[in-house]
Amino acid sequence: MGKEIKIPSVGESVQEAVLVQWYKKDGDSVQKDEPLFVVETDKVTLEIVAEASGILKTLVSEGETVSIGDVVGSIDVKEVAEAVPEGEPSEKEVSEAIPEEVPSEEKVSEAAPEKAEEMPEEKPEEAPKKAEEVPAKPEPEAFRKILSPAVRRLVAEKNIDISGIKGTGPGNRITKGDVVLYLEQAPSAAPAPSEIRDAASVEPKSAAKPTPSRMEDITRKPMSPIRRTIASRLLEAKHSTAMLTTFNEIDMTHTMAIRTQYKEAFKEKYGVSLGFMSFFIKAGVEALKEFPQINAFVDGNDIVYHNYYHVGIAIATAKGLVVPVIRNADMLSFAELEQAIVDFVDKIKNNRLDLADLEGGTFTITNGGVFGSLLSTPILNTPQSGILGMHKIEKRPVVVDDEIKIRPMMYVALSYDHRIVDGREAVTFLVRIKECIENPERIMMEI
């Protein structure tokens, strides 16, 4: 009995997705709730798990575009029940899988005569020592769990120890690019014996051949669905809004002192670290209450005002920027805000972010300072009318009480839709943010 694997619905606005990667190959055994493959829509990247245990049959290849509801494979529940009654792979399955993972015995036997002609005859007692020097191949079952078919073939061909390779794929899995990069960056990689023989047989004049220049090499890749959506929304913001940006600078001395003083107690009590983002969310909500037009948006000839505060937090990922939304931020404590951010980051890393997590934001905060940005002009996250940009904290000489002092300063930027937000409101909004951060006792602390 086969159970169909379908592309699940992730939201009414999403009609198609790209099947990015299979974690298992056709014919592999899978367990219930084990990740099967990754799909990427124009908004989120999701891992799809197995709904039952059985033998996987794939119908769609990696990189293909599929529609919501499409059948991309099936799980043969009956087959696994008969073949593996105890839940463990049989000896036959293991023996049949080994030729797919490692070079076949036929290939080894074909290469053996050539090696025997060139190498002196070995004494019988030396044979066991040579056998011990042959690198052990990864176990087939473990191999299949962490590597795609293309990566397994490359690893087997190059006889690579994957323990030294850092994976950059979903769930820190090793991709083919990771293996290629490892090979390129391995200065001490010793050539195989066959490569030494081939090099010795080449005439010296071949070494004088000019090496083709790589200066004009290019790589062309199609945009991912998420990247296409980001590009489209950024152009929409530039073309459909009267966007303007105003700046200010904030003395972070007092906020940093409070964070340092209560950081350990906060972590011990709530289990999360106290960061600067929760301070800026609290300050932003206070400023939005005073200037509701920055928490509104234009809809045709109307202005839609929100009586709630759903704050989006921009988070950078390997595939692009995503903005999950903290709902009713005005009702949450510092600990709840920090926990919400940690949960979003964990969801993104594990490809568990839902489309609902990205919808309904009324205002956005982005922090380019974590990457070292000193100053920038953030682009509106349409249809919102405001976005606050945080930046790097840097010590600078400033005038305090008519004296020059060294203080940790941060530039902040507010981009806004000038159609409904005037310059006075935008500038004053940033001043309120500045006042709340420079005097954090103005916003309630729950420690």
C-alpha positions as CSV (number, residue, x, y, z in Angstrom):
1,M,0.0,0.0,0.0
2,G,1.6,3.3,-1.1
3,K,1.0,6.6,0.6
4,E,1.2,9.6,-1.7
5,I,3.5,12.5,-0.8
6,K,1.9,15.8,-1.8
7,I,3.1,19.4,-1.7
8,P,1.1,20.9,1.2
9,S,-0.7,24.2,1.2
10,V,1.3,26.9,2.9
11,G,-1.1,29.8,2.3
12,E,-3.8,31.0,-0.1
13,S,-1.4,33.3,-2.0
14,V,1.2,30.5,-2.7
15,Q,0.4,28.3,-5.7
16,E,3.7,26.8,-6.6
17,A,7.1,25.9,-5.1
18,V,10.5,24.6,-6.1
19,L,11.6,21.1,-4.8
20,V,15.1,22.2,-3.7
21,Q,16.5,18.9,-2.3
22,W,15.6,15.3,-1.5
23,Y,17.2,14.1,1.8
24,K,16.5,10.5,0.7
25,K,16.8,8.8,-2.7
26,D,14.5,6.5,-4.5
27,G,14.3,3.2,-2.8
28,D,15.6,4.3,0.6
29,S,13.7,3.4,3.7
30,V,12.2,6.3,5.7
31,Q,10.8,6.6,9.2
32,K,7.6,8.6,10.1
33,D,8.3,12.3,10.9
34,E,11.8,12.0,9.2
35,P,12.5,15.0,6.9
36,L,12.1,13.9,3.3
37,F,12.8,17.0,1.2
38,V,12.9,20.8,1.1
39,V,10.5,23.1,-0.9
40,E,11.0,26.8,-1.4
41,T,8.1,29.1,-2.2
42,D,8.3,32.8,-3.0
43,K,8.1,33.5,0.8
44,V,9.3,30.6,2.9
45,T,11.5,27.5,2.8
46,L,10.0,24.4,4.4
47,E,11.0,20.9,5.2
48,I,8.4,18.2,4.5
49,V,8.5,15.2,6.7
50,A,7.3,11.6,6.1
51,E,3.8,10.9,7.2
52,A,4.5,7.1,7.5
53,S,7.4,4.6,7.6
54,G,8.2,2.7,4.4
55,I,10.1,2.6,1.2
56,L,10.4,6.0,-0.7
57,K,9.5,6.3,-4.3
58,T,10.4,9.7,-5.9
59,L,8.5,11.0,-8.9
60,V,9.9,14.5,-9.1
61,S,13.6,15.5,-9.5
62,E,15.4,18.2,-7.5
63,G,15.1,21.7,-8.9
64,E,11.7,21.1,-10.5
65,T,8.8,23.6,-10.0
66,V,5.7,21.9,-8.6
67,S,2.2,23.2,-7.8
68,I,0.5,23.0,-4.4
69,G,-1.2,19.5,-4.1
70,D,1.1,17.8,-6.7
71,V,2.2,14.3,-5.9
72,V,6.0,14.2,-5.8
73,G,6.5,10.7,-4.5
74,S,5.0,7.9,-2.4
75,I,5.9,5.7,0.6
76,D,5.3,2.0,0.2
77,V,4.2,1.0,3.7
78,K,3.5,-2.7,2.8
79,E,7.0,-3.2,1.2
80,V,8.9,-2.1,4.3
81,A,6.7,-4.2,6.5
82,E,7.6,-7.3,4.6
83,A,11.2,-6.6,3.9
84,V,12.1,-5.3,7.4
85,P,9.8,-6.9,9.9
86,E,12.0,-5.9,12.9
87,G,12.5,-2.3,11.8
88,E,16.2,-3.0,10.9
89,P,17.7,-3.3,7.4
90,S,18.4,-6.9,6.3
91,E,21.8,-8.2,5.3
92,K,20.6,-8.4,1.7
93,E,19.6,-4.8,1.6
94,V,22.9,-3.7,3.0
95,S,24.9,-5.8,0.6
96,E,22.8,-4.5,-2.3
97,A,23.3,-0.9,-1.2
98,I,27.1,-1.1,-0.9
99,P,27.9,-1.2,-4.7
100,E,25.9,2.1,-5.0
101,E,28.0,3.8,-2.3
102,V,31.5,2.6,-3.1
103,P,33.5,1.6,-6.3
104,S,32.5,-1.8,-7.5
105,E,34.8,-4.8,-7.2
106,E,35.0,-5.0,-11.0
107,K,36.6,-1.6,-11.2
108,V,39.0,-2.5,-8.5
109,S,40.0,-5.7,-10.2
110,E,40.5,-3.9,-13.5
111,A,43.0,-1.5,-11.9
112,A,44.8,-4.2,-9.9
113,P,46.8,-5.8,-12.9
114,E,48.2,-2.4,-13.9
115,K,49.3,-1.7,-10.3
116,A,50.8,-5.2,-10.0
117,E,53.0,-4.6,-13.0
118,E,54.6,-1.5,-11.6
119,M,54.9,-2.4,-7.9
120,P,57.5,-4.9,-6.7
121,E,56.2,-8.2,-5.3
122,E,55.2,-7.9,-1.7
123,K,56.0,-10.4,1.0
124,P,52.9,-12.3,2.3
125,E,53.3,-10.8,5.8
126,E,53.1,-7.3,4.5
127,A,49.7,-7.7,3.0
128,P,47.7,-7.2,6.2
129,K,49.5,-4.0,6.8
130,K,48.5,-2.7,3.4
131,A,44.9,-3.6,4.0
132,E,44.9,-1.6,7.2
133,E,46.1,1.5,5.3
134,V,43.1,1.5,3.0
135,P,40.7,4.3,4.2
136,A,37.5,3.0,5.5
137,K,34.4,3.9,3.5
138,P,31.4,5.5,5.3
139,E,28.7,3.1,6.3
140,P,26.0,3.1,3.5
141,E,23.1,3.8,5.8
142,A,24.8,6.7,7.5
143,F,26.0,7.9,4.1
144,R,22.5,8.1,2.8
145,K,21.1,10.0,5.8
146,I,23.4,13.0,5.4
147,L,24.4,13.2,1.7
148,S,22.5,13.6,-1.6
149,P,23.2,11.1,-4.4
150,A,25.4,13.5,-6.3
151,V,27.5,14.3,-3.2
152,R,27.9,10.6,-2.3
153,R,29.3,9.8,-5.7
154,L,31.7,12.7,-5.5
155,V,32.8,11.7,-2.0
156,A,33.3,8.1,-3.0
157,E,35.3,9.1,-6.2
158,K,37.6,11.4,-4.3
159,N,37.8,9.2,-1.2
160,I,37.1,12.1,1.1
161,D,36.6,12.1,4.9
162,I,33.4,14.1,5.3
163,S,34.0,14.8,9.0
164,G,36.2,17.7,8.0
165,I,33.6,19.4,5.8
166,K,31.2,22.0,7.2
167,G,27.7,21.7,5.7
168,T,25.9,24.9,4.5
169,G,22.7,23.2,3.2
170,P,19.4,23.0,5.1
171,G,19.9,21.5,8.5
172,N,23.7,21.9,8.1
173,R,23.7,19.1,5.5
174,I,26.7,18.8,3.2
175,T,26.1,20.0,-0.4
176,K,28.1,19.3,-3.6
177,G,29.4,22.9,-3.4
178,D,30.7,22.2,0.1
179,V,32.7,19.2,-1.2
180,V,34.1,21.1,-4.2
181,L,35.1,24.0,-2.0
182,Y,36.8,21.5,0.4
183,L,38.8,20.0,-2.5
184,E,39.8,23.4,-3.8
185,Q,41.0,24.6,-0.3
186,A,42.9,21.4,0.6
187,P,46.6,22.3,0.0
188,S,48.0,19.1,1.5
189,A,45.7,16.7,-0.5
190,A,48.0,14.0,-1.8
191,P,47.4,12.8,-5.4
192,A,46.2,9.2,-5.9
193,P,48.7,6.6,-7.2
194,S,46.9,6.5,-10.5
195,E,47.3,10.3,-10.8
196,I,51.1,10.0,-10.1
197,R,51.5,7.4,-12.8
198,D,49.6,9.5,-15.3
199,A,51.7,12.5,-14.5
200,A,54.9,10.5,-14.9
201,S,53.9,9.4,-18.4
202,V,53.2,12.9,-19.7
203,E,56.0,14.4,-21.7
204,P,57.8,17.4,-20.2
205,K,56.7,19.7,-23.1
206,S,53.0,19.4,-21.9
207,A,53.9,21.4,-18.7
208,A,54.7,24.4,-20.9
209,K,51.2,24.7,-22.2
210,P,49.6,28.0,-21.2
211,T,46.9,27.8,-18.6
212,P,43.5,29.3,-19.8
213,S,42.6,32.5,-17.9
214,R,39.7,32.3,-15.5
215,M,39.2,36.1,-15.5
216,E,36.2,35.8,-17.8
217,D,34.5,32.7,-16.3
218,I,30.9,33.3,-15.2
219,T,28.3,31.3,-13.4
220,R,24.6,31.8,-14.3
221,K,21.9,30.7,-11.9
222,P,18.2,31.3,-11.9
223,M,16.8,33.4,-9.1
224,S,15.2,31.4,-6.3
225,P,11.5,32.1,-5.6
226,I,12.3,34.0,-2.5
227,R,14.9,36.2,-4.2
228,R,12.5,37.0,-7.0
229,T,9.9,38.1,-4.5
230,I,12.4,40.2,-2.6
231,A,13.4,41.9,-5.9
232,S,9.8,42.5,-6.9
233,R,8.8,44.0,-3.5
234,L,11.8,46.3,-3.4
235,L,11.0,47.7,-6.8
236,E,7.4,48.1,-5.8
237,A,8.4,50.1,-2.7
238,K,10.6,52.4,-4.9
239,H,7.9,52.9,-7.6
240,S,4.7,53.0,-5.6
241,T,5.6,55.0,-2.5
242,A,7.0,58.5,-1.9
243,M,9.8,57.1,0.3
244,L,12.1,59.4,2.3
245,T,14.6,58.7,5.0
246,T,15.5,60.8,8.1
247,F,18.4,60.1,10.5
248,N,19.4,60.6,14.1
249,E,22.0,59.3,16.5
250,I,21.6,57.6,19.9
251,D,23.9,57.5,22.9
252,M,23.7,53.9,24.0
253,T,25.5,54.4,27.3
254,H,22.6,53.9,29.7
255,T,21.0,51.1,27.8
256,M,24.3,49.2,27.6
257,A,24.8,49.7,31.3
258,I,21.4,48.3,32.2
259,R,21.9,45.4,29.8
260,T,25.3,44.6,31.3
261,Q,23.9,44.9,34.9
262,Y,20.9,42.6,34.4
263,K,22.1,40.4,31.6
264,E,23.0,37.4,33.8
265,A,19.9,37.6,36.0
266,F,17.7,38.0,33.0
267,K,19.2,34.9,31.3
268,E,18.9,32.9,34.5
269,K,15.3,33.8,35.1
270,Y,13.9,33.7,31.6
271,G,16.3,31.4,29.7
272,V,17.0,33.9,26.9
273,S,19.6,36.6,26.5
274,L,18.7,40.3,26.9
275,G,19.5,41.9,23.6
276,F,19.1,45.5,22.2
277,M,16.3,44.5,19.8
278,S,13.7,44.3,22.7
279,F,14.6,47.8,23.8
280,F,14.0,49.2,20.3
281,I,10.8,47.3,19.9
282,K,9.5,48.8,23.2
283,A,10.7,52.2,22.2
284,G,9.2,51.8,18.7
285,V,5.8,50.9,20.1
286,E,5.8,53.9,22.3
287,A,6.6,56.2,19.4
288,L,4.0,54.5,17.1
289,K,1.3,55.2,19.7
290,E,2.1,58.9,19.5
291,F,2.3,58.9,15.7
292,P,-0.3,56.4,14.4
293,Q,0.1,57.3,10.7
294,I,3.5,55.6,10.8
295,N,1.6,52.4,11.9
296,A,-0.9,52.9,9.0
297,F,-0.8,52.4,5.2
298,V,-2.3,53.8,2.0
299,D,-5.1,51.8,0.4
300,G,-6.3,53.6,-2.8
301,N,-7.7,56.9,-1.6
302,D,-8.0,55.8,2.0
303,I,-5.6,55.6,5.0
304,V,-5.9,52.4,7.0
305,Y,-5.0,52.9,10.7
306,H,-4.1,49.9,12.8
307,N,-5.1,49.8,16.5
308,Y,-2.6,47.1,17.2
309,Y,1.2,46.8,16.8
310,H,2.5,43.8,14.8
311,V,6.2,44.5,14.5
312,G,8.2,42.7,11.8
313,I,11.9,41.8,12.6
314,A,14.1,41.5,9.5
315,I,16.3,38.4,9.8
316,A,19.0,37.6,7.2
317,T,19.2,34.0,5.9
318,A,21.3,32.3,3.3
319,K,18.5,32.6,0.8
320,G,17.6,36.2,1.5
321,L,15.9,38.5,4.0
322,V,12.7,37.3,5.8
323,V,10.6,39.4,8.1
324,P,8.7,37.3,10.7
325,V,6.1,39.3,12.6
326,I,5.8,39.6,16.4
327,R,2.1,40.1,17.0
328,N,0.7,42.5,19.6
329,A,4.3,43.6,20.6
330,D,2.8,46.2,22.9
331,M,1.4,43.5,25.1
332,L,4.7,41.5,25.5
333,S,7.4,41.7,28.1
334,F,11.1,42.1,27.3
335,A,11.5,38.3,27.9
336,E,8.6,37.4,25.6
337,L,10.0,39.6,22.9
338,E,13.4,38.1,23.1
339,Q,11.9,34.6,23.2
340,A,9.8,35.3,20.1
341,I,13.0,36.4,18.2
342,V,14.8,33.2,19.3
343,D,11.9,31.1,18.2
344,F,11.8,32.7,14.7
345,V,15.6,32.2,14.3
346,D,15.2,28.5,15.2
347,K,12.3,28.1,12.8
348,I,14.3,29.6,10.0
349,K,17.3,27.4,10.6
350,N,15.2,24.3,10.6
351,N,13.0,25.4,7.7
352,R,9.9,25.5,9.9
353,L,8.8,29.1,9.3
354,D,5.1,29.3,8.3
355,L,3.6,31.7,5.9
356,A,1.4,33.0,8.7
357,D,4.6,34.1,10.6
358,L,5.3,36.6,7.8
359,E,1.9,38.2,7.4
360,G,0.1,41.1,9.0
361,G,3.0,43.3,10.0
362,T,2.3,47.0,10.6
363,F,5.9,48.3,11.2
364,T,9.4,46.8,10.6
365,I,12.7,47.0,12.4
366,T,16.0,46.0,10.8
367,N,19.5,45.8,12.3
368,G,22.3,46.2,9.9
369,G,24.7,46.8,12.7
370,V,25.1,43.0,13.3
371,F,27.0,43.0,10.0
372,G,29.0,46.1,10.7
373,S,26.8,48.7,8.9
374,L,27.4,52.2,10.2
375,L,24.7,53.9,8.2
376,S,22.1,52.9,5.6
377,T,18.7,53.9,4.2
378,P,16.3,50.9,4.7
379,I,13.6,50.3,2.0
380,L,10.0,50.1,3.1
381,N,8.4,46.7,3.5
382,T,5.2,47.5,1.5
383,P,2.4,48.2,2.2
384,Q,3.8,49.5,5.5
385,S,4.6,53.2,5.9
386,G,7.6,53.0,8.1
387,I,10.8,51.0,8.8
388,L,13.4,51.7,11.5
389,G,17.0,50.9,10.8
390,M,19.5,50.1,13.6
391,H,23.2,50.2,13.0
392,K,26.6,49.5,14.5
393,I,27.5,50.8,17.9
394,E,30.7,52.7,17.7
395,K,32.6,54.8,20.2
396,R,32.9,58.5,19.1
397,P,33.7,61.8,20.7
398,V,30.6,63.7,21.5
399,V,29.8,66.9,23.5
400,V,28.1,66.1,26.8
401,D,27.5,69.1,29.2
402,D,29.9,71.2,27.2
403,E,32.7,68.6,27.5
404,I,34.0,66.3,24.9
405,K,33.5,62.7,25.9
406,I,33.8,59.2,24.3
407,R,30.4,57.6,24.1
408,P,29.0,54.5,22.4
409,M,26.9,55.9,19.6
410,M,24.5,54.4,17.1
411,Y,23.0,56.0,14.0
412,V,19.4,55.2,13.4
413,A,17.3,55.8,10.3
414,L,13.6,55.9,9.6
415,S,12.4,55.4,6.1
416,Y,8.7,56.5,5.7
417,D,6.0,57.0,3.1
418,H,5.8,60.7,2.6
419,R,2.3,60.4,1.2
420,I,0.9,60.0,4.7
421,V,3.8,60.8,7.0
422,D,5.1,64.4,7.1
423,G,8.7,65.3,7.9
424,R,7.7,66.7,11.3
425,E,6.1,63.4,12.4
426,A,9.0,61.3,11.0
427,V,11.7,63.5,12.7
428,T,9.8,63.6,16.0
429,F,9.2,59.8,15.9
430,L,13.0,59.3,15.8
431,V,13.5,61.7,18.6
432,R,11.0,59.7,20.7
433,I,13.0,56.5,19.9
434,K,16.2,58.4,20.9
435,E,14.7,59.6,24.2
436,C,13.5,56.1,25.2
437,I,16.8,54.4,24.4
438,E,18.9,57.1,26.1
439,N,16.7,57.0,29.1
440,P,15.5,53.4,29.3
441,E,13.7,53.9,32.6
442,R,11.0,55.5,30.5
443,I,10.0,52.1,29.2
444,M,9.0,49.4,31.6
445,M,11.6,46.7,32.5
446,E,10.4,43.3,33.6
447,I,13.5,41.8,35.2
